[in-house]
Amino acid sequence: MTNRIYHCLAHMSEAGLEQKYIKETFDTNWVWPLGPNVNVFETDLQ
């Protein structure tokens, strides 16, 4: 038996709401699994 972690497929909204965050990521060179948006997300979850 193989233990697997299944990932969901990336899905962009029809309205393109994610585009500003993608642009911000590239503009600020935060092409990394961490950064300001992750920090805000984690803070919101606390």
CHARMM internal coordinates of N, CA and C (Angstrom, degrees):
IC EDIT
DIST 1 N 1 CA 1.4526
DIST 1 CA 1 C 1.5252
ANGL 1 N 1 CA 1 C 109.31
DIST 1 C 2 N 1.3086
ANGL 1 CA 1 C 2 N 116.38
DIHE 1 N 1 CA 1 C 2 N 133.01
DIST 2 N 2 CA 1.4542
ANGL 1 C 2 N 2 CA 121.82
DIHE 1 CA 1 C 2 N 2 CA 179.76
DIST 2 CA 2 C 1.5247
ANGL 2 N 2 CA 2 C 109.43
DIHE 1 C 2 N 2 CA 2 C -104.56
DIST 2 C 3 N 1.3260
ANGL 2 CA 2 C 3 N 115.79
DIHE 2 N 2 CA 2 C 3 N 127.21
DIST 3 N 3 CA 1.4624
ANGL 2 C 3 N 3 CA 119.43
DIHE 2 CA 2 C 3 N 3 CA 174.48
DIST 3 CA 3 C 1.5156
ANGL 3 N 3 CA 3 C 108.31
DIHE 2 C 3 N 3 CA 3 C -81.58
DIST 3 C 4 N 1.3041
ANGL 3 CA 3 C 4 N 116.35
DIHE 3 N 3 CA 3 C 4 N 128.42
DIST 4 N 4 CA 1.4613
ANGL 3 C 4 N 4 CA 120.38
DIHE 3 CA 3 C 4 N 4 CA -179.51
DIST 4 CA 4 C 1.5119
ANGL 4 N 4 CA 4 C 110.51
DIHE 3 C 4 N 4 CA 4 C -130.85
DIST 4 C 5 N 1.2892
ANGL 4 CA 4 C 5 N 114.93
DIHE 4 N 4 CA 4 C 5 N 149.37
DIST 5 N 5 CA 1.4599
ANGL 4 C 5 N 5 CA 121.46
DIHE 4 CA 4 C 5 N 5 CA 170.63
DIST 5 CA 5 C 1.5154
ANGL 5 N 5 CA 5 C 105.93
DIHE 4 C 5 N 5 CA 5 C -111.15
DIST 5 C 6 N 1.3155
ANGL 5 CA 5 C 6 N 116.49
DIHE 5 N 5 CA 5 C 6 N 115.94
DIST 6 N 6 CA 1.4544
ANGL 5 C 6 N 6 CA 120.52
DIHE 5 CA 5 C 6 N 6 CA -179.20
DIST 6 CA 6 C 1.5194
ANGL 6 N 6 CA 6 C 109.99
DIHE 5 C 6 N 6 CA 6 C -89.13
DIST 6 C 7 N 1.2938
ANGL 6 CA 6 C 7 N 115.70
DIHE 6 N 6 CA 6 C 7 N 133.68
DIST 7 N 7 CA 1.4589
ANGL 6 C 7 N 7 CA 122.04
DIHE 6 CA 6 C 7 N 7 CA 178.19
DIST 7 CA 7 C 1.5170
ANGL 7 N 7 CA 7 C 109.18
DIHE 6 C 7 N 7 CA 7 C -99.98
DIST 7 C 8 N 1.3055
ANGL 7 CA 7 C 8 N 116.11
DIHE 7 N 7 CA 7 C 8 N 146.79
DIST 8 N 8 CA 1.4566
ANGL 7 C 8 N 8 CA 118.57
DIHE 7 CA 7 C 8 N 8 CA 175.70
DIST 8 CA 8 C 1.5348
ANGL 8 N 8 CA 8 C 108.28
DIHE 7 C 8 N 8 CA 8 C -83.20
DIST 8 C 9 N 1.2907
ANGL 8 CA 8 C 9 N 115.64
DIHE 8 N 8 CA 8 C 9 N 155.40
DIST 9 N 9 CA 1.4585
ANGL 8 C 9 N 9 CA 120.55
DIHE 8 CA 8 C 9 N 9 CA 177.84
DIST 9 CA 9 C 1.5247
ANGL 9 N 9 CA 9 C 110.17
DIHE 8 C 9 N 9 CA 9 C -72.64
DIST 9 C 10 N 1.3022
ANGL 9 CA 9 C 10 N 115.41
DIHE 9 N 9 CA 9 C 10 N 145.08
DIST 10 N 10 CA 1.4707
ANGL 9 C 10 N 10 CA 118.94
DIHE 9 CA 9 C 10 N 10 CA 175.69
DIST 10 CA 10 C 1.5212
ANGL 10 N 10 CA 10 C 109.28
DIHE 9 C 10 N 10 CA 10 C -66.36
DIST 10 C 11 N 1.3063
ANGL 10 CA 10 C 11 N 115.94
DIHE 10 N 10 CA 10 C 11 N 139.27
DIST 11 N 11 CA 1.4602
ANGL 10 C 11 N 11 CA 120.35
DIHE 10 CA 10 C 11 N 11 CA -179.73
DIST 11 CA 11 C 1.5242
ANGL 11 N 11 CA 11 C 108.73
DIHE 10 C 11 N 11 CA 11 C -136.61
DIST 11 C 12 N 1.2922
ANGL 11 CA 11 C 12 N 116.28
DIHE 11 N 11 CA 11 C 12 N 125.15
DIST 12 N 12 CA 1.4553
ANGL 11 C 12 N 12 CA 121.27
DIHE 11 CA 11 C 12 N 12 CA 176.79
DIST 12 CA 12 C 1.5240
ANGL 12 N 12 CA 12 C 108.64
DIHE 11 C 12 N 12 CA 12 C -99.91
DIST 12 C 13 N 1.3171
ANGL 12 CA 12 C 13 N 115.92
DIHE 12 N 12 CA 12 C 13 N 144.56
DIST 13 N 13 CA 1.4597
ANGL 12 C 13 N 13 CA 119.60
DIHE 12 CA 12 C 13 N 13 CA -179.92
DIST 13 CA 13 C 1.5249
ANGL 13 N 13 CA 13 C 110.40
DIHE 12 C 13 N 13 CA 13 C -69.67
DIST 13 C 14 N 1.3011
ANGL 13 CA 13 C 14 N 114.99
DIHE 13 N 13 CA 13 C 14 N 154.49
DIST 14 N 14 CA 1.4691
ANGL 13 C 14 N 14 CA 119.87
DIHE 13 CA 13 C 14 N 14 CA 178.53
DIST 14 CA 14 C 1.5252
ANGL 14 N 14 CA 14 C 111.24
DIHE 13 C 14 N 14 CA 14 C -64.36
DIST 14 C 15 N 1.3277
ANGL 14 CA 14 C 15 N 116.81
DIHE 14 N 14 CA 14 C 15 N -27.87
DIST 15 N 15 CA 1.4592
ANGL 14 C 15 N 15 CA 121.25
DIHE 14 CA 14 C 15 N 15 CA -179.24
DIST 15 CA 15 C 1.5251
ANGL 15 N 15 CA 15 C 112.25
DIHE 14 C 15 N 15 CA 15 C -79.72
DIST 15 C 16 N 1.3441
ANGL 15 CA 15 C 16 N 117.63
DIHE 15 N 15 CA 15 C 16 N -10.62
DIST 16 N 16 CA 1.4645
ANGL 15 C 16 N 16 CA 120.49
DIHE 15 CA 15 C 16 N 16 CA 179.40
DIST 16 CA 16 C 1.5133
ANGL 16 N 16 CA 16 C 113.62
DIHE 15 C 16 N 16 CA 16 C 73.18
DIST 16 C 17 N 1.3365
ANGL 16 CA 16 C 17 N 117.02
DIHE 16 N 16 CA 16 C 17 N 28.54
DIST 17 N 17 CA 1.4608
ANGL 16 C 17 N 17 CA 120.83
DIHE 16 CA 16 C 17 N 17 CA -177.06
DIST 17 CA 17 C 1.5198
ANGL 17 N 17 CA 17 C 113.44
DIHE 16 C 17 N 17 CA 17 C -63.82
DIST 17 C 18 N 1.3302
ANGL 17 CA 17 C 18 N 116.83
DIHE 17 N 17 CA 17 C 18 N -22.66
DIST 18 N 18 CA 1.4648
ANGL 17 C 18 N 18 CA 120.77
DIHE 17 CA 17 C 18 N 18 CA -178.03
DIST 18 CA 18 C 1.5228
ANGL 18 N 18 CA 18 C 112.91
DIHE 17 C 18 N 18 CA 18 C -78.53
DIST 18 C 19 N 1.2996
ANGL 18 CA 18 C 19 N 118.10
DIHE 18 N 18 CA 18 C 19 N -17.56
DIST 19 N 19 CA 1.4689
ANGL 18 C 19 N 19 CA 121.88
DIHE 18 CA 18 C 19 N 19 CA -174.36
DIST 19 CA 19 C 1.5226
ANGL 19 N 19 CA 19 C 112.73
DIHE 18 C 19 N 19 CA 19 C -57.87
DIST 19 C 20 N 1.3415
ANGL 19 CA 19 C 20 N 118.26
DIHE 19 N 19 CA 19 C 20 N -38.68
DIST 20 N 20 CA 1.4743
ANGL 19 C 20 N 20 CA 119.18
DIHE 19 CA 19 C 20 N 20 CA -178.61
DIST 20 CA 20 C 1.5200
ANGL 20 N 20 CA 20 C 110.47
DIHE 19 C 20 N 20 CA 20 C -65.90
DIST 20 C 21 N 1.3422
ANGL 20 CA 20 C 21 N 118.07
DIHE 20 N 20 CA 20 C 21 N -34.44
DIST 21 N 21 CA 1.4639
ANGL 20 C 21 N 21 CA 120.93
DIHE 20 CA 20 C 21 N 21 CA 179.20
DIST 21 CA 21 C 1.5259
ANGL 21 N 21 CA 21 C 111.36
DIHE 20 C 21 N 21 CA 21 C -73.88
DIST 21 C 22 N 1.3097
ANGL 21 CA 21 C 22 N 116.80
DIHE 21 N 21 CA 21 C 22 N -36.28
DIST 22 N 22 CA 1.4597
ANGL 21 C 22 N 22 CA 120.41
DIHE 21 CA 21 C 22 N 22 CA 176.80
DIST 22 CA 22 C 1.5235
ANGL 22 N 22 CA 22 C 109.91
DIHE 21 C 22 N 22 CA 22 C -65.74
DIST 22 C 23 N 1.3282
ANGL 22 CA 22 C 23 N 116.54
DIHE 22 N 22 CA 22 C 23 N -44.34
DIST 23 N 23 CA 1.4685
ANGL 22 C 23 N 23 CA 120.89
DIHE 22 CA 22 C 23 N 23 CA 178.07
DIST 23 CA 23 C 1.5305
ANGL 23 N 23 CA 23 C 110.55
DIHE 22 C 23 N 23 CA 23 C -62.16
DIST 23 C 24 N 1.3242
ANGL 23 CA 23 C 24 N 116.56
DIHE 23 N 23 CA 23 C 24 N -44.57
DIST 24 N 24 CA 1.4639
ANGL 23 C 24 N 24 CA 120.65
DIHE 23 CA 23 C 24 N 24 CA 179.14
DIST 24 CA 24 C 1.5292
ANGL 24 N 24 CA 24 C 111.00
DIHE 23 C 24 N 24 CA 24 C -60.19
DIST 24 C 25 N 1.3212
ANGL 24 CA 24 C 25 N 117.02
DIHE 24 N 24 CA 24 C 25 N -39.73
DIST 25 N 25 CA 1.4608
ANGL 24 C 25 N 25 CA 121.78
DIHE 24 CA 24 C 25 N 25 CA 179.17
DIST 25 CA 25 C 1.5220
ANGL 25 N 25 CA 25 C 110.98
DIHE 24 C 25 N 25 CA 25 C -60.22
DIST 25 C 26 N 1.3139
ANGL 25 CA 25 C 26 N 116.84
DIHE 25 N 25 CA 25 C 26 N -47.36
DIST 26 N 26 CA 1.4664
ANGL 25 C 26 N 26 CA 119.91
DIHE 25 CA 25 C 26 N 26 CA 179.75
DIST 26 CA 26 C 1.5342
ANGL 26 N 26 CA 26 C 111.43
DIHE 25 C 26 N 26 CA 26 C -71.30
DIST 26 C 27 N 1.3254
ANGL 26 CA 26 C 27 N 117.71
DIHE 26 N 26 CA 26 C 27 N -39.64
DIST 27 N 27 CA 1.4651
ANGL 26 C 27 N 27 CA 120.69
DIHE 26 CA 26 C 27 N 27 CA -179.10
DIST 27 CA 27 C 1.5286
ANGL 27 N 27 CA 27 C 112.22
DIHE 26 C 27 N 27 CA 27 C -62.95
DIST 27 C 28 N 1.3366
ANGL 27 CA 27 C 28 N 116.93
DIHE 27 N 27 CA 27 C 28 N -32.41
DIST 28 N 28 CA 1.4634
ANGL 27 C 28 N 28 CA 120.44
DIHE 27 CA 27 C 28 N 28 CA -177.42
DIST 28 CA 28 C 1.5314
ANGL 28 N 28 CA 28 C 112.59
DIHE 27 C 28 N 28 CA 28 C -101.18
DIST 28 C 29 N 1.3450
ANGL 28 CA 28 C 29 N 116.87
DIHE 28 N 28 CA 28 C 29 N 7.15
DIST 29 N 29 CA 1.4691
ANGL 28 C 29 N 29 CA 122.46
DIHE 28 CA 28 C 29 N 29 CA 179.91
DIST 29 CA 29 C 1.5232
ANGL 29 N 29 CA 29 C 113.41
DIHE 28 C 29 N 29 CA 29 C 60.09
DIST 29 C 30 N 1.3286
ANGL 29 CA 29 C 30 N 117.50
DIHE 29 N 29 CA 29 C 30 N 29.04
DIST 30 N 30 CA 1.4544
ANGL 29 C 30 N 30 CA 120.61
DIHE 29 CA 29 C 30 N 30 CA 176.48
DIST 30 CA 30 C 1.5182
ANGL 30 N 30 CA 30 C 110.43
DIHE 29 C 30 N 30 CA 30 C -95.47
DIST 30 C 31 N 1.3156
ANGL 30 CA 30 C 31 N 117.58
DIHE 30 N 30 CA 30 C 31 N 48.25
DIST 31 N 31 CA 1.4587
ANGL 30 C 31 N 31 CA 122.07
DIHE 30 CA 30 C 31 N 31 CA 176.17
DIST 31 CA 31 C 1.5340
ANGL 31 N 31 CA 31 C 106.14
DIHE 30 C 31 N 31 CA 31 C -85.78
DIST 31 C 32 N 1.2928
ANGL 31 CA 31 C 32 N 114.76
DIHE 31 N 31 CA 31 C 32 N 79.15
DIST 32 N 32 CA 1.4470
ANGL 31 C 32 N 32 CA 123.30
DIHE 31 CA 31 C 32 N 32 CA -172.68
DIST 32 CA 32 C 1.5244
ANGL 32 N 32 CA 32 C 106.68
DIHE 31 C 32 N 32 CA 32 C -161.26
DIST 32 C 33 N 1.3200
ANGL 32 CA 32 C 33 N 119.30
DIHE 32 N 32 CA 32 C 33 N 156.05
DIST 33 N 33 CA 1.4668
ANGL 32 C 33 N 33 CA 118.66
DIHE 32 CA 32 C 33 N 33 CA -177.15
DIST 33 CA 33 C 1.5260
ANGL 33 N 33 CA 33 C 114.46
DIHE 32 C 33 N 33 CA 33 C -72.99
DIST 33 C 34 N 1.3139
ANGL 33 CA 33 C 34 N 116.87
DIHE 33 N 33 CA 33 C 34 N 5.28
DIST 34 N 34 CA 1.4601
ANGL 33 C 34 N 34 CA 121.31
DIHE 33 CA 33 C 34 N 34 CA 176.53
DIST 34 CA 34 C 1.5135
ANGL 34 N 34 CA 34 C 108.70
DIHE 33 C 34 N 34 CA 34 C -130.20
DIST 34 C 35 N 1.2998
ANGL 34 CA 34 C 35 N 116.57
DIHE 34 N 34 CA 34 C 35 N 165.03
DIST 35 N 35 CA 1.4486
ANGL 34 C 35 N 35 CA 119.95
DIHE 34 CA 34 C 35 N 35 CA 177.33
DIST 35 CA 35 C 1.5171
ANGL 35 N 35 CA 35 C 110.90
DIHE 34 C 35 N 35 CA 35 C 153.36
DIST 35 C 36 N 1.3198
ANGL 35 CA 35 C 36 N 116.19
DIHE 35 N 35 CA 35 C 36 N -174.24
DIST 36 N 36 CA 1.4672
ANGL 35 C 36 N 36 CA 120.90
DIHE 35 CA 35 C 36 N 36 CA -174.40
DIST 36 CA 36 C 1.5278
ANGL 36 N 36 CA 36 C 113.55
DIHE 35 C 36 N 36 CA 36 C -57.58
DIST 36 C 37 N 1.3272
ANGL 36 CA 36 C 37 N 118.47
DIHE 36 N 36 CA 36 C 37 N -41.09
DIST 37 N 37 CA 1.4633
ANGL 36 C 37 N 37 CA 119.66
DIHE 36 CA 36 C 37 N 37 CA -178.70
DIST 37 CA 37 C 1.5269
ANGL 37 N 37 CA 37 C 111.49
DIHE 36 C 37 N 37 CA 37 C -67.87
DIST 37 C 38 N 1.3191
ANGL 37 CA 37 C 38 N 117.69
DIHE 37 N 37 CA 37 C 38 N -34.82
DIST 38 N 38 CA 1.4632
ANGL 37 C 38 N 38 CA 120.83
DIHE 37 CA 37 C 38 N 38 CA 176.67
DIST 38 CA 38 C 1.5227
ANGL 38 N 38 CA 38 C 109.30
DIHE 37 C 38 N 38 CA 38 C -68.06
DIST 38 C 39 N 1.3224
ANGL 38 CA 38 C 39 N 117.69
DIHE 38 N 38 CA 38 C 39 N -40.76
DIST 39 N 39 CA 1.4660
ANGL 38 C 39 N 39 CA 121.20
DIHE 38 CA 38 C 39 N 39 CA 178.64
DIST 39 CA 39 C 1.5248
ANGL 39 N 39 CA 39 C 111.20
DIHE 38 C 39 N 39 CA 39 C -60.19
DIST 39 C 40 N 1.3240
ANGL 39 CA 39 C 40 N 117.42
DIHE 39 N 39 CA 39 C 40 N -43.82
DIST 40 N 40 CA 1.4644
ANGL 39 C 40 N 40 CA 121.07
DIHE 39 CA 39 C 40 N 40 CA 179.10
DIST 40 CA 40 C 1.5252
ANGL 40 N 40 CA 40 C 109.91
DIHE 39 C 40 N 40 CA 40 C -65.50
DIST 40 C 41 N 1.3370
ANGL 40 CA 40 C 41 N 117.50
DIHE 40 N 40 CA 40 C 41 N -43.25
DIST 41 N 41 CA 1.4523
ANGL 40 C 41 N 41 CA 121.98
DIHE 40 CA 40 C 41 N 41 CA 178.95
DIST 41 CA 41 C 1.5312
ANGL 41 N 41 CA 41 C 110.52
DIHE 40 C 41 N 41 CA 41 C -58.48
DIST 41 C 42 N 1.3337
ANGL 41 CA 41 C 42 N 117.05
DIHE 41 N 41 CA 41 C 42 N -46.73
DIST 42 N 42 CA 1.4583
ANGL 41 C 42 N 42 CA 120.86
DIHE 41 CA 41 C 42 N 42 CA -179.13
DIST 42 CA 42 C 1.5174
ANGL 42 N 42 CA 42 C 111.64
DIHE 41 C 42 N 42 CA 42 C -65.81
DIST 42 C 43 N 1.3273
ANGL 42 CA 42 C 43 N 117.02
DIHE 42 N 42 CA 42 C 43 N -38.18
DIST 43 N 43 CA 1.4618
ANGL 42 C 43 N 43 CA 120.65
DIHE 42 CA 42 C 43 N 43 CA 177.58
DIST 43 CA 43 C 1.5217
ANGL 43 N 43 CA 43 C 110.68
DIHE 42 C 43 N 43 CA 43 C -64.47
DIST 43 C 44 N 1.3185
ANGL 43 CA 43 C 44 N 117.00
DIHE 43 N 43 CA 43 C 44 N -41.36
DIST 44 N 44 CA 1.4669
ANGL 43 C 44 N 44 CA 121.02
DIHE 43 CA 43 C 44 N 44 CA 178.36
DIST 44 CA 44 C 1.5157
ANGL 44 N 44 CA 44 C 111.92
DIHE 43 C 44 N 44 CA 44 C -62.57
DIST 44 C 45 N 1.3279
ANGL 44 CA 44 C 45 N 117.68
DIHE 44 N 44 CA 44 C 45 N -31.61
DIST 45 N 45 CA 1.4643
ANGL 44 C 45 N 45 CA 120.64
DIHE 44 CA 44 C 45 N 45 CA -179.32
DIST 45 CA 45 C 1.5182
ANGL 45 N 45 CA 45 C 113.42
DIHE 44 C 45 N 45 CA 45 C -76.25
DIST 45 C 46 N 1.3293
ANGL 45 CA 45 C 46 N 117.48
DIHE 45 N 45 CA 45 C 46 N -19.44
DIST 46 N 46 CA 1.4762
ANGL 45 C 46 N 46 CA 120.52
DIHE 45 CA 45 C 46 N 46 CA -176.42
DIST 46 CA 46 C 1.5055
ANGL 46 N 46 CA 46 C 112.08
DIHE 45 C 46 N 46 CA 46 C -68.13
END
COOR INIT
IC SEED 1 N 1 CA 1 C
IC BUILD
